[in-house]
Amino acid sequence: MPTTTRVPADPTVGGHHGHGWRIVAAFAITSTVGYGTLYYAYPVLLRPMAATLGASTTAVTGALTVSVLAGALMAIPVGRWLDHRGGRALMTIGSIAATALLVAWSQVQTIGQLYAVMIGIGVTGAMVLYEPAFAVIIAWFTPDRRATALLAVTIVAGFASTIFMPLTGLLAAHLGWRDALLVLAVIHGLVTVPLHAFTIRRPGSTATTAPSDPAPPADAQRRAIVKAAMRDARFWVLSATFIAQGAATSTMTVHLVGYLISRGHPATFAATATGLLGVLSVTGRLVLTAARRHLRVTTIVAVVFATQAAAVLTMPLLADTRAGAVITVVGFGLGFGITSLATPALLADRYGTTAYATIAGRLAAPVTIAKATAPLAAAVLLHTAGGYTLLLTAVATCCALAAIGMTTRARTPAPQPFTAQT
């Protein structure tokens, strides 16, 4: 007989508060600035840094990969902290540390120092970017409002590259890369530190929260929820699903320009077409938010992942022309940012909000590692195979498996909540 897993029911969630929307507005701003300064500035400064440090672009690129991996490893303890203590102290300290690290980045003299600084930035990024922000928002909003709140943050932050890559290039051209980083550090510190310090608080600390259960959930209750999730087959299918899709997405992000150039397109067109992925990430999120009123999230996401697989498979047939290349990029790009909304929705709906951050951190760690390492594995595959056919097949297979994973998750029973006895 199948067994039923029971997890403790959530306490009352903060709900739809005016201050909750102020937190959303703050996160929309801080996430934009955080991603813009800590992540998107790096590729703009890559070549001048390599020239100054006397290192290869490959070695300098490796520092960003190590930074992402450090953030992945930090996701688990960050999630645990958020569930126990909330986000205010963590995100404020993370913002201060990230600002200091941007200053330190501007002063590096060796490739070893660059790697050390970027490891620190990866750690602080895990403390201040999407994952902790989503955990705070989910604690504040009831399910009918969460999707809108998360969408607001991701739509604004989706333009971080559009804002900060040109800004970083302009600063570097006029000031040099070191002074450009100092300017970015000032922007980061002045914006993120006060917003995190003075805006974030836990729902129970507001005057509008009902006093029926002011105490935070017991540690034993959180552990029971996490233990139930780790025994739940659906969690592991979800992990495999997002690992496959994350690997496919990061691989195409890195190698799409090279593929389009190999099909005879100019480098400027290839870069412009690839740049559509950022805009399409917002489009995919809008589609998910609108469609979930009528369809299950798992159904929508599975269809998007299947569309990605079809788009990649048709690239060899269509990508020779500009119109065909754009069509396939659009088909793939619809799933580019959809997981940032789908993941919190699926986890909160299945496991509740009491231990959301801990569970989300355990999911984020392997997915982020896959995103960081997949492009390197793809480069090895390209070198071995001598062409893009095998690589595109692998990417399409990952997207197809992710679509299957979504539908598989929809058929498994959810853990049943119970009310603790007193």
N, C-alpha and C positions, 0 to 999 in steps of 0.2 A: 504493500500500500504506500502511496506517496505521503510524505510527511509534510506537515505545515509548520513553517517557521513563524514564531510570534515575537514581535518586537514591541517595546514600550510605546504607548501612544504619545504624540507630541503634547507638550503643554500649550497653552494658548499662545498663538503667534501674534506678533505685534500688530499686524493688520495695516490698514490703509491710513497712515498718519501724515499730517502736513510735514512734519520733520523728516519722515521717510523720503519724501520727494526732494527735500533739501539735500539729503544724503545722496540721492541719485544724481542731482545736478552737480554736486561736488565730485562724485566719482567720474562723471562724464568728462569733467575738466582734468582731474588728476590722472585718469587713465590715458587721455590724449597726450598730456605732457610727459607722463611716464614712458609710454611706448615710444614717443617721438625722440626723447633724449637718451633713454637707456638702450634702445634697440635700433630704431630706424636711422639714427645718426651714424651708426657704425659702418654700413656699406658705403656711405658717402665719404667717410674719412679713411676708408681702408687703404687706398693707394697712397695718399700723402703720408699716412702713418708708416706704411711699409718702406717708403723712400727715406723717411727720417730715421727710422730704426735700423735700416740696412737689412731688412728681412724680406723674405718672399711673400707675395700676396697669399699664398697657400698657408704659410705659417701664421700670418695675421688673421686669416679667416678662421683658422683653428681655434683662436682665442674666443671667437663668438660661439663656436660649437661647444667649447668647454663651459662657457657662461650659461648656455641653455641647459646643459647637463647638470650644472650646479643648482640651477633653479628647480629642475625636476626632482632632485634629491631633497631639496628643501620643502617641497610641497607637502610631504607627509607631516613633519613636525609643525609646519605652519597651520595645517588643517586642524591638528589637535589643539594648538594654542587658541585658534579662533573659537572652537566649540567651548573651551573652558573659560576664556577670558575676554572674548570679543575682539574687535578689530582696532580700537582706538590707539592703544599703546603700541601695538605691533606695527600698524601702518605709519604712525607718526615717527617712531624710531627708524623704521625702514626708509622713510623719506629723508630723514636727516642723514642717515648713513649713505644712501644713494647719492645725495648731493655732495657729500664729502668725497665719495668715490669718483664722481665726475671730475672734481678738482684734481684728485690723484691721477686719474687717467690723463689729464692734460700735461702731467709732469713726467710720464714714464720715459725712461731712457733706454731700456732693453726689452727684448721680446718676453723675457721671463717676468719682468714687472708688469707688462701688459696682460699676460695670462693671469697673474695674481689679482690685478684690479678687476678683470672681467669675471673671474670667479666670484668676487665680492658683489659685483653688479648683478650677476645671476641670482645670488642668494637674496639680495635686497629686492630684486624684481619679483621674486616669489612672495615677498611680504607686502607689496604695494600695488600689484597690477590686477588683472581680471579675477583670479581665483579668490583672493581675500575680499575683493569688492563684491563679488557675487554672493559670498557667504553672508556678508553683512546685510545685503539687500534681501536675500531670502528670509533672513530672520525678521525683517521688518514688514514684509508684505504677505498677504494672504494669496492663495494660488491664483485667484482671478486677476490679481494686480501684478503678480511677479513678472509675467511675460512682458508687459508694457514697461515696467521699470528696468528690466535687463536690456530690453531692446533700446531704450533711450541711451543707456550707457554705451552699448556697442555701436550704435549708429554714429554717435559723436566721435568715439575713439577710433572708429573705422577710418576716419580721415587723418589720423596721426601721421601716416606716411606722406599724405598729400600736403600737410602743413610743414612738417619738420624736415623732410628730405630737401626740399628747395631752400628752406631757411638755413639748414646746416651748410649746404653748398654755398649759399651767398656769404655766410659768415666766414667759412673757410677761405673763400676766394679773396675776401678783403682783409681778414685778420690772421689767417693761418689756422691750421687745425687745432693747435694748442689753445689759442685765445678763443676760438670758436667754442671749444668745450667749456671754457670758463664762463662764457656768456650763457651757454645751455645750463650750466650748474646754477647760475643765478636765477634763471627762469624756473628751473625745477624746484629750487629751495623756496623761492618766494611764493610759488603757487601751491605746491603739494603739502608742505609742512603745516601751514596754518589751516588749510582746508581739512586735512586729516585730524589735526589736533582739536579743532573747535567745532567740527561738524559731526564726526562719528560718535555715536553712543549706542548702547544696547537698548532695545525697546522697553525693557523693564525699568529703565532709569528716567522715563518721561512721566510727566504729570498726567498724561492722558491714558496711560496704561492701567487697566483694571487691576486692583490689588489682590485679586483672588488667589494668585500663585506667584508672589513676587520673587521667590527663591529660584535660582537657576536649577536645571535638572541635575540630579545626582550623578556623580561620575560612574557609578555602577549602571545607571540607566543608559548612559552613553555607550559604555563598553558593551552592554547587551545588544544595542542597536548595531554597533559596528561588527560585533561577532556574528550577528544574524546576516548582515550584508556579506561578510566574507564567506559564509556558508551557502549563500544564495547563488545558484548556477547562473542566474540572470546577470548578476554583477560581473562575472567572469566573461560571459558572452559579450556584455557591453564593453568590457575592457578590450577584448580582442577586436571588436567592431571598430572602436575608435582608434586603436593602434593601427589597424589596416588602413583606415581612411586618412589618418594623420600622416602615415608614411607616404601614401600616394600624393597627398596635397603638398607636403614639403618637397617631395621629389620633383613634382611638376613646377613648383615655384622656382626652384634652382635651375632646372634643366630645360624649361620651356623656351627660353630665348635661344639657346643653342640649337634646339630642335628646329625651330622656325627658320633660323639662319641656314641650317643644313638643307631645308627645303627650297632654298633660293631667295628667301626674303631678305631685304636690307636690315641691318642691325637696328636702325631707328624704328622700323615697323615692328620688328620682333619685340623690342623693348616696350613699345607703346601697347601692343596687343597683350603682352604679359602684364602690363600695368593695369589692364582692365580687371584683373583678379581682385584688386583692392576694392574697386567700386562694386563689383559683383558680390563681394562678401556682404555688403550692406543689403543688396537686392535679395540675396538668399535669406537673410534674417527677416526682412519684411515679408517675404513669401511665407516663411514658417509661421510668423506671428498671425498673419491674416488667415492662413489655411487651417490653423489649429482650432479655429472656432467651429469648423465643420468636420475635421478629420483628426484621427489620432496622431500624436507627434511621431510615433514610430512609423506610421504609414507614410507621412510626408517625408521624413528623413530617408526612408528606404527608397522612395521614388527619386529623390534628389541624388542619392548615391548611385542608383542605377543609371540615371542620366549622365553622371560623371563617367561611369564605365563606358557607356555608349559613345560619348563624346571622344574619349581617348581612342577607342577602337576605330572610329571613323577618321581620325587624324591622317593616317596614311592615304586615305581616299580623297580627303577634302582640303588638306592643308597646303596644297600647292598654290592655290589661289588665295588672295587676300580675304575675299568674302568667306571662303571655306575655313580659313584659319580663324577668323573672328567668330564664326558660328561655333566651332569646336571649343574655342577658349571660353565663350559664353556658357556653353553647356557644362563645361567642367567648373567654371567659376561660380556657378550657383551654389555649389556645396563648399565653397572656400571658407566661409565663416559660419556656416550653419551649426556646427557642433558647439560653438561658444554659447548658443542659446539652448540647443537641444539637451546638452549634458546636465545643466542645473535643473531643467524641467523634468527630465527623466528620473534623476536621483531624488529630487524632493518629492515627486509624486509617489515613488516607490518606498522610500525609507524615511520620509518626513524631514523635519528641519533640525531636530535636536542634535543629531550627530552629522549633519550635512557636510560641514567643512572637513571633518576627518575622513569621511568616505570619499568626498570629492578629491582630497589630496592623494588618497591611495589610488584613485583612478588616474589623476593627472600625471603622476610620476612616470609610469611606463609609457603613457601616450606621448609625453614630452620627450622622453628618451628616444622613442621611435622617430619623432619628427626631427630630432637633432642628428641622428645617425643615418637615416634613410638616404639623404642626398649623397653621402659619402659612399654607401653601398651601391647606389645607382651609378656613381662615377666609375667604380670598379667594374660593374656590369657593362657599362658602355665601352670601357677599354678592352674587356675580354671579348665581347660580342662584335665589336667593330661597327656598331650601328645602333639605331634607336628602336628597331623592331621588337627586340626582346624586352627592352626597358618599358615600352608602351604596353606590351602585353602584361608585364608584371604589375604596372600601375592600374590597368583596367581590371585585372584579377583582384587586386586589393579592394577596389571600389565595389566590385560585384560581391565579394565576400562580406564587405561591410553592409551592403543592402540586405543580404541574406541574414546577417547577424541581427539587424533591426527587426526583421519579421520573426526570427526565432525568439527574440526577447519578448515579443508581444504575446506569445503562446504560453509562457511559463507563469505559474501562479505567484502572486505577490505575497510577501510575508504579512501575516495578520497582526494588527496591533492589539495590545491588551492593556488594561489599566492595572497599575500596581495595587496590590492589596495592602491595607494598613491594619 
